[in-house]
C-alpha cells in the first residue's frame, strides 16, 4: 500500500487601494477578525487620536472560500479537515498563497507571522526568492507563500480534535520592519481526524479490489492503485466519479476520506451537485503531482451524492471511507 500526501492549500488576496485603504481578501480556510495595533506614543507618554488613526485598521482580512470567484462554489465549509492516517510524512503542511496588490501612493514591507497557536505548530516561508519580508511597490502585484507546519499526532483517541491558529499580516514603512503602518489578524481552523479511533463507525469502505465499481459511477482500473490491485477511474471520456452515500440520522457527524492520484490538475468535490471543496493552488512543486493524495470532507446526515472531479480525464480514486459517530 502506498502512502498518501495530504492536499492542503489556501489563497489570500491583499489589495491596497487609494486613500489609505488596504483590503485583505483571504481564501480557503480563513475566518477573519480585526486586530488593533499598538499605537505610537506622544512625547508625554499618551497616545494621540491622530497616531491611532494612522496605525490602526488600514486593512482587514475578508474570507473568500476555496476558489475565489468560482461561480459554482459554496463557501459553507471554510475549514481544513485532515485525516492523519496513512500519510507519507510525520508532519502536516498547509501552503498559504498571498497575493498583494498595491494601489496606494507608497510602497510597504509585508510580514506574515503566527500570532497564537496550539503547541506543535510553526510557520515558515516559501518565497523562492523574496525572503521573509515582501516589499510591494506602488501599482505592483506580488505573490508569495507561507507554510504552516505541525507534527502529526500519532493518534486521536476522541476521534477528532479542532485547532485554530491566529495569523497576523503586518505592513511596515521601512525595510527593517520597525515602523508599523497597519496590521490585521485572521484565524485558520484545522479539524484533525483519526479514522481508526473506536468512536467512529465505518459505514463504507470502497477499495475496488474485487474488480467492480462498488456502486460508483466509474470504471475499475489496475493501471494505478493505492491498495492492490484496483482503483476507480473516470475513464477516457469523463472527468468525474460519483456515488450516493447514506448516513443514518442516528449519527451526528460524518466524513468522507479518500485517496486521489494527481496528474498536474485541479480537483474538486461536489455534494449534491454543488462545489464545496476545490483545490485552489495549482503549484506543481508544492502539491507533488503524479502521487496519491488524501482528502477529507464532511458529509451530511442523510443522503449525499458525492462527485469527485478533475480538469483532465483518467483521474484515479482509491481507498474511500465514510466514517460517522
Secondary structure as GFF3:
##gff-version 3
##sequence-region A 1 325
A	DSSP	beta_strand	5	6	.	.	.	ID=ss1
A	DSSP	beta_strand	9	17	.	.	.	ID=ss2
A	DSSP	beta_strand	21	26	.	.	.	ID=ss3
A	DSSP	beta_strand	30	33	.	.	.	ID=ss4
A	DSSP	alpha_helix	49	55	.	.	.	ID=ss5
A	DSSP	beta_strand	59	63	.	.	.	ID=ss6
A	DSSP	beta_strand	80	83	.	.	.	ID=ss7
A	DSSP	beta_strand	91	102	.	.	.	ID=ss8
A	DSSP	beta_strand	108	116	.	.	.	ID=ss9
A	DSSP	beta_strand	121	126	.	.	.	ID=ss10
A	DSSP	beta_strand	134	136	.	.	.	ID=ss11
A	DSSP	beta_strand	140	151	.	.	.	ID=ss12
A	DSSP	beta_strand	160	172	.	.	.	ID=ss13
A	DSSP	beta_strand	180	193	.	.	.	ID=ss14
A	DSSP	beta_strand	201	206	.	.	.	ID=ss15
A	DSSP	beta_strand	219	221	.	.	.	ID=ss16
A	DSSP	beta_strand	231	233	.	.	.	ID=ss17
A	DSSP	beta_strand	240	247	.	.	.	ID=ss18
A	DSSP	beta_strand	254	261	.	.	.	ID=ss19
A	DSSP	beta_strand	267	271	.	.	.	ID=ss20
A	DSSP	beta_strand	274	278	.	.	.	ID=ss21
A	DSSP	alpha_helix	284	287	.	.	.	ID=ss22
A	DSSP	beta_strand	292	299	.	.	.	ID=ss23
A	DSSP	beta_strand	302	310	.	.	.	ID=ss24
A	DSSP	beta_strand	316	324	.	.	.	ID=ss25
###
